[in-house]
Amino acid sequence: MPSLPFFSKQLTNGELLLKLKGKYPEQSLNGILLVNIEQQRLYQIKNQTLLNTYFVSSAENGIGNKQDSGKTPLGAHFIREKFGDNAPLGTQFKGRQSTGYIPPILSSPEQTSDDDYITSRILWLSGLEAGYNQGGDVDSYKRYIYIHGTDEEGRLGTPASHGCIRMANQDIIDLYAEVSTDTLVYIIKK
């Protein structure tokens, strides 16, 4: 397996992947998406092989699992639903429906948009850990936590979202085509 950055001080890459596969065997059958908040990277892994690495943006407010916190939740999730089949690159979504509008892509880190645009594709996450990111006021699915495209591509690599994991539009289109519902998504601080 190509070398991955360490995702935990306690676990090497191989140990972490084995632990996740053992604990979530059904969700890890189609591969694992590891999101490292400190590195602002998403690693796509299948059969213990690193397939792709993507720059992402997690929440500007930091990490946290509480409802209305504007923070990115940690822990084990799975892709519960996918939206955006065949939508043109950059298409804006509201309520998981295409608006038909394509906002301009902002490529400079200094540029920000007036809205938290959700663009191109949506991978809607659901927590797997009861009381941590599933159920009650910590439920990632009820919080509408997505992996999605953004018009603020210049800000990728830095925390900038309102809780979701943002990706470049072409990156989320490519990833969307390769993952299925039930794919394991593990979000870790470092």
C-alpha positions, 0 to 999 in steps of 0.5 A: 500500500502506498504510504499514507499520512498517519491518521492517529498517534495510536494507530499506523495506517494499516492498523487503522484500516484493519480496525475500520474493516473489522468494526464496519465490514459491510460499509468498508466493502466498497472502500473507505474515504478517510477525511483528515481535518488537520491535513484538510485532505480526503483519502480514497482507499480500496483494498488497502490501496490509496486510489486518490487524495483530494484537498477539502475544506471542513468547517470554519467553526472547527470540529463538533457533532452538535446540531446547529454548531456549524462544525464538522462531525468526527467519527464513522459515517456511511454514504446514505444517499447520493444526489446529482447524477448527470448535473453539469459541473458547478450546478447549484443544489438547494434541498438536494434539487438542482436549481439550474444555476451555475455560480462562478467558480472562485479560484483565489483564497481571498474570494468568498461567495455570498452563499454556502453554495452546494454544487455538482454532487452531494454525498449525504452522510449518516453517522454509525456511532450512536450518541456520538454522530447518530441520534439525538442532537448529534445526528449527522444525517439530520444535520445534513452533513454532506460531502459536496462541491463548492464554488469557493475552490480557492479556499480548499485546503483550509477550513471554510465550510458550515459543517460539510466537507467541501471538494472541488467540483471535478473532484466530487464528480469523479469521486461520486462516480466511484463510490456507492451508498453504504461506503464508509467515511471516517472523519478524524481530527489528525 
